[in-house]
């Protein structure tokens, strides 16, 4: 009996394979997008955890300086007071081929070393070699050609871009003599120790979980998750439509089965089994798709994280059981959510009621109002959260409230607009078209919501990325004002280069900087020579009037926006670079794409406070048309191992490439969301198909041809898409504003001006139309080719 | 390769640790260091301090104590110096590695802790004016440049002690005026002791704090290759008889025959070196300690002084599970003479 009943239920899908396809594809896409994002996130998190465990810092508190660095004497004093600590020197080690993160440790005290007291290690230590440096094979290339390096040991256990070595070597390479970056607090329960707060009041105890980069990268992952969730939600619209249809169309069958003695509970169990089967199948397909998608996106995510936050994600995508389970779970949960309403209405269905079409528009009216009230409530809640709290999460809460709230407002808004249009329409046919559209609203409103959200996201994210890009381009033109940048390996080569340039009459501006660590964060301090290049071109955001005079006198300093926001320092405030090196902030400049703090002081100020600042990088000023010739001469006259010359146009192109790569993920997700929304329209129109026939038949009988009806079908779809797009525009712009002025500041540390791109909106409208036409094409085609007998049958079966 | 292993490799750069020869690499010939010189008379207080041109050196204090609770205690405090190369410049590039070991032994428990530091930054070292030897917050200090009156402190998670010691006898120079031969081929070290300390102080354990008193023995030794390449370890005895006489004896173990030597110190502090082979020690009983079979009971014979005694440990599990593990603990003496002492056994793999 059960098998036969199940067979009867299933046979519905054989008759309507397209519906089944829509259901499976909708659920699979939703699961795929969601699980792809989850896979990327968990891969990234695992990668961070690996890196931090590899460096042996996980789970241990750290002492960081209140400002500047920690003198070795402070470390020794704390050790002599009985505290077990491990000193770390860390900084960027600049190399001709880019910089690496250099970490110097004392193997005698480093946390992993205390575990060396077992007998097995005694056998391991038979290697006799001088002090060495350890790095990942991928990092090796950057060190090629560096003279006088200690022996290199390659290891997979360090993250790319990190060089680990003994503290004495790191100290020399970073010229951090006698200064430490931080002290790791080792497990310490010795009897009767004086508290650290008493012994070292100017050191800050940072608990194991409070790292700065972790928080930044988290914001990116939150961003991804939000995208994944949005896509999932859009996918569910499809599922809801098809499940509802599947139940509606089978009411006759259910009635027959019930009349044959099948209990309601048995029927529900069978229907549920059917759905679980579909959900698991679609979820499985979705997982495979998600895995492939994550694999394709991971390199871009990695470059995004590297470019913006300085974090690196490595390794192959691993298949984690937790990921598979959560993906399938989401598929089941999503199906349950999307089919809940259909099931509820089915459960309440009186056994012998004839399934029929009712004008659902009338009953829907009160529903719209409830949705609109809920929607307004969500928007207001988001706004209130924004006023009351701050932080990245609140920014996302505002976004979520805005998006979901607007979606819920949409049906009421559409229905009002259609009523107005209906009233304004002249002629019976056009009046019917508007009224018909309004009647169908309950069926398509979910798809419209999906489309509007997808369009708004596109406009919002697109506006943000394009605004960012435009600002970035302008900033690059100001910032890279020299025509060629040259770096050499040592000071002798530098003086040789300067003489060579002088003899050719080329102005060279030295670019000298030192990496210091202040308040536990690495800061790069640049020394600038007084030159019109700075006074004219530097991209200053806020400054005192005497900005450049203050800087070149030596009292002032410019800091980048990231540092300003992180330390809340603005023009007029004092910045302590070390205990006895204090400057007044005289201006703040924009420094996009840089995760680190930066300070610009006069060269003499820098050299006074940091002796031995290498002089190995130069910016060359020359007429643009002479650049290729000079580049060629530089390459001919200097050994390519000693010198690295970059044409500014090249830097700009490369930076822009990095920038564009950074947002590939966003773009890809954007497009996918739009595709899902288009699919949602298709499925809802298909859903409506059978229900619509009884409505179309009388119109046809009144003399409107099938071809005309088909055209009207297309036009209706276009009109709805246009409405969705028009309503999506203000929402998208609001979204862009939130992203630029709230999320960006919280996540990246910089605020961006907003630019408008009307051409992009038109392009999107075009895309929305294409989606609408594709979605309506099949029903329209079916309508144009429908047999008159089928339309006539409507009257024959008139209920 | 984990960071732990990386660290091992980094540490491997340190010759003492990274050598295959003899216990803790003490049998490895490394160039660039000074070698012990028989003609070089010891000078004090200069020689109480560090000799950074020699490869290894130690300040080694052991004490047999009795608590007011009537229990036996043994205390160890040691500062080792091991140089990657000769010299003692300031800063992290200093090649001197310092290692501190502290231990407290009771009949039931054996507690130990270890500290590591590198020279050049002040975290560990030895000063002579006044005499101070330290690593982190463990200190051995004197009010003046002599070793006559010392205080020693150490603390760890499971124990802490603060002891005062005053010497009631002269320094003892071992071997030929402090030139102590360690093998038939002439490997040697500079070696002297102050075995005459009266000790009082306080010892804290996790569950109690107790006043203690007893006798202490300080060894000072430095060399650059104190062992033959084939010598795998040593057994070292410092014995204080109730008669007031003392005996220091050691066996350097080798496949090619053991090398024994020692010093007889009579009650008034007069010291006489023993001829190689005169000091005899034979294991009587073994204990399984950390998966090793270690001879913890000994029969000691010194015919010329009519010594025939049995040595028994206060705690058979006196294992120092440090970077270079060894057995070190207090012992009691019975037989022809009675008394107390300390036993150190290294090189048991």
Boltz contact constraints between the chains, C-beta under 6 A:
constraints:
  - contact:
      token1: [A, 54]
      token2: [B, 3]
      max_distance: 6.0
  - contact:
      token1: [A, 56]
      token2: [B, 3]
      max_distance: 6.0
  - contact:
      token1: [A, 72]
      token2: [B, 121]
      max_distance: 6.0
  - contact:
      token1: [A, 76]
      token2: [B, 121]
      max_distance: 6.0
  - contact:
      token1: [A, 76]
      token2: [B, 122]
      max_distance: 6.0
  - contact:
      token1: [A, 76]
      token2: [B, 123]
      max_distance: 6.0
  - contact:
      token1: [A, 79]
      token2: [B, 123]
      max_distance: 6.0
  - contact:
      token1: [A, 79]
      token2: [B, 136]
      max_distance: 6.0
  - contact:
      token1: [A, 80]
      token2: [B, 137]
      max_distance: 6.0
  - contact:
      token1: [A, 82]
      token2: [B, 137]
      max_distance: 6.0
  - contact:
      token1: [A, 107]
      token2: [B, 7]
      max_distance: 6.0
  - contact:
      token1: [A, 107]
      token2: [B, 10]
      max_distance: 6.0
  - contact:
      token1: [A, 107]
      token2: [B, 11]
      max_distance: 6.0
  - contact:
      token1: [A, 108]
      token2: [B, 116]
      max_distance: 6.0
  - contact:
      token1: [A, 108]
      token2: [B, 118]
      max_distance: 6.0
  - contact:
      token1: [A, 110]
      token2: [B, 7]
      max_distance: 6.0
  - contact:
      token1: [A, 112]
      token2: [B, 3]
      max_distance: 6.0
  - contact:
      token1: [A, 112]
      token2: [B, 4]
      max_distance: 6.0
  - contact:
      token1: [A, 112]
      token2: [B, 7]
      max_distance: 6.0
  - contact:
      token1: [A, 113]
      token2: [B, 7]
      max_distance: 6.0
  - contact:
      token1: [A, 115]
      token2: [B, 4]
      max_distance: 6.0
  - contact:
      token1: [A, 117]
      token2: [B, 322]
      max_distance: 6.0
  - contact:
      token1: [A, 117]
      token2: [B, 323]
      max_distance: 6.0
  - contact:
      token1: [A, 121]
      token2: [B, 8]
      max_distance: 6.0
  - contact:
      token1: [A, 124]
      token2: [B, 8]
      max_distance: 6.0
  - contact:
      token1: [A, 125]
      token2: [B, 8]
      max_distance: 6.0
  - contact:
      token1: [A, 125]
      token2: [B, 12]
      max_distance: 6.0
  - contact:
      token1: [A, 125]
      token2: [B, 17]
      max_distance: 6.0
  - contact:
      token1: [A, 125]
      token2: [B, 18]
      max_distance: 6.0
  - contact:
      token1: [A, 126]
      token2: [B, 20]
      max_distance: 6.0
  - contact:
      token1: [A, 127]
      token2: [B, 9]
      max_distance: 6.0
  - contact:
      token1: [A, 127]
      token2: [B, 12]
      max_distance: 6.0
  - contact:
      token1: [A, 128]
      token2: [B, 18]
      max_distance: 6.0
  - contact:
      token1: [A, 130]
      token2: [B, 13]
      max_distance: 6.0
  - contact:
      token1: [A, 131]
      token2: [B, 13]
      max_distance: 6.0
  - contact:
      token1: [A, 134]
      token2: [B, 6]
      max_distance: 6.0
  - contact:
      token1: [A, 155]
      token2: [B, 1]
      max_distance: 6.0
  - contact:
      token1: [A, 157]
      token2: [B, 1]
      max_distance: 6.0
  - contact:
      token1: [A, 157]
      token2: [B, 2]
      max_distance: 6.0
  - contact:
      token1: [A, 167]
      token2: [B, 92]
      max_distance: 6.0
  - contact:
      token1: [A, 168]
      token2: [B, 92]
      max_distance: 6.0
  - contact:
      token1: [A, 168]
      token2: [B, 93]
      max_distance: 6.0
  - contact:
      token1: [A, 171]
      token2: [B, 92]
      max_distance: 6.0
  - contact:
      token1: [A, 189]
      token2: [B, 157]
      max_distance: 6.0
  - contact:
      token1: [A, 190]
      token2: [B, 155]
      max_distance: 6.0
  - contact:
      token1: [A, 190]
      token2: [B, 157]
      max_distance: 6.0
  - contact:
      token1: [A, 191]
      token2: [B, 155]
      max_distance: 6.0
  - contact:
      token1: [A, 191]
      token2: [B, 160]
      max_distance: 6.0
